[in-house]
Amino acid sequence: MKKLVLIVAMLMISATFSFGKKAEKTYTGEVMDSQCAKMGNHDAGYKMTGTNTPKDCAQACVKAGGKYVLYDAVAKTAYELDDQDKAKDLAGQKVKVEGTLNRATKAIHVDKIEAAP
């Protein structure tokens, strides 16, 4: 009887871990600041920050309190990036992000981020 209970318990734990795993995926878009991503472009950001490049605009807006996000222009959706340091160097650029999306928070856990070809 103890063996049966132990086997059932192990199967339940195993099932929990296998169903709880989130698949890593590759996402593409532009590293943008959260303020400009809401508008889908940097037009207003350029005027407010006195900048004229996506990189300068994004960095200025983040300094003013924003967050770096991955903006998907096709889906018109922004995903917060959990590793702001990795995103900083690629601000304003098209990128590929490998990571796991938390659908509830629309945040991507970044495993790897690089400039898109």
C-alpha positions as CSV (number, residue, x, y, z in Angstrom):
1,M,0.0,0.0,0.0
2,K,2.8,2.4,0.8
3,K,4.4,1.7,-2.5
4,L,1.2,2.5,-4.3
5,V,0.8,5.8,-2.5
6,L,4.4,6.7,-3.2
7,I,4.0,5.9,-6.9
8,V,0.8,8.0,-7.2
9,A,2.5,10.9,-5.3
10,M,5.5,10.8,-7.6
11,L,3.3,10.7,-10.7
12,M,1.3,13.7,-9.5
13,I,4.5,15.7,-8.8
14,S,5.9,14.7,-12.2
15,A,2.7,15.8,-13.9
16,T,2.8,19.2,-12.1
17,F,6.3,19.9,-13.3
18,S,5.7,18.9,-16.9
19,F,2.4,20.9,-17.2
20,G,3.9,23.9,-15.3
21,K,6.7,24.4,-17.7
22,K,6.4,27.2,-20.1
23,A,7.9,26.8,-23.6
24,E,10.7,29.2,-24.5
25,K,9.9,31.1,-27.7
26,T,11.5,33.7,-29.9
27,Y,9.9,37.1,-30.2
28,T,10.7,39.9,-32.6
29,G,10.1,43.6,-32.5
30,E,11.7,46.9,-31.5
31,V,13.2,47.7,-28.1
32,M,11.1,50.8,-27.3
33,D,10.2,52.7,-24.1
34,S,6.8,51.9,-22.6
35,Q,5.4,55.5,-23.1
36,C,6.1,55.5,-26.9
37,A,5.0,51.9,-27.3
38,K,1.5,52.9,-26.1
39,M,1.3,55.3,-29.1
40,G,3.0,52.8,-31.4
41,N,5.8,55.3,-32.4
42,H,8.2,57.9,-31.2
43,D,6.6,61.0,-32.7
44,A,5.4,62.5,-29.5
45,G,8.5,61.3,-27.6
46,Y,10.8,63.2,-30.0
47,K,9.0,66.4,-29.3
48,M,8.9,65.9,-25.5
49,T,12.5,64.7,-25.1
50,G,14.1,66.9,-27.8
51,T,15.6,63.8,-29.5
52,N,15.5,62.6,-33.1
53,T,16.5,58.9,-33.0
54,P,14.6,56.0,-31.6
55,K,17.5,55.0,-29.4
56,D,17.9,58.5,-27.9
57,C,14.1,58.8,-27.4
58,A,13.8,55.4,-25.7
59,Q,16.7,56.1,-23.4
60,A,15.4,59.5,-22.5
61,C,11.9,58.2,-21.8
62,V,13.3,55.4,-19.6
63,K,15.3,57.9,-17.7
64,A,12.0,59.8,-17.1
65,G,10.5,56.7,-15.6
66,G,9.5,54.4,-18.4
67,K,10.5,50.8,-19.0
68,Y,12.1,49.1,-21.9
69,V,9.6,46.9,-23.8
70,L,9.5,44.8,-26.9
71,Y,7.1,46.4,-29.3
72,D,5.5,44.2,-31.9
73,A,4.3,46.6,-34.6
74,V,2.4,43.9,-36.5
75,A,0.3,42.9,-33.4
76,K,0.5,46.5,-32.0
77,T,1.5,45.0,-28.7
78,A,4.2,45.8,-26.1
79,Y,5.8,43.2,-23.8
80,E,7.7,44.3,-20.8
81,L,11.2,42.9,-20.7
82,D,12.3,41.6,-17.3
83,D,16.0,42.3,-17.9
84,Q,16.2,46.0,-18.5
85,D,20.0,46.0,-18.6
86,K,20.1,43.6,-21.6
87,A,17.5,45.8,-23.4
88,K,19.3,49.1,-22.8
89,D,22.1,48.5,-25.3
90,L,19.6,47.7,-28.0
91,A,17.2,50.6,-27.5
92,G,15.6,51.7,-30.7
93,Q,16.7,48.6,-32.6
94,K,14.9,45.7,-34.2
95,V,15.7,42.6,-32.1
96,K,15.1,38.9,-31.5
97,V,14.3,37.9,-27.9
98,E,14.4,34.4,-26.7
99,G,12.5,33.9,-23.5
100,T,9.3,32.9,-21.8
101,L,6.1,35.0,-21.9
102,N,4.0,35.4,-18.8
103,R,0.6,36.0,-20.5
104,A,-1.0,37.4,-17.3
105,T,1.5,40.2,-17.0
106,K,2.6,40.5,-20.7
107,A,6.2,40.3,-19.6
108,I,8.9,38.3,-21.2
109,H,11.6,36.6,-19.1
110,V,14.6,37.3,-21.3
111,D,17.1,34.5,-21.8
112,K,18.8,36.1,-24.8
113,I,18.4,39.3,-26.8
114,E,20.2,40.2,-29.9
115,A,19.9,42.6,-32.9
116,A,17.7,41.2,-35.6
117,P,19.3,40.9,-39.1
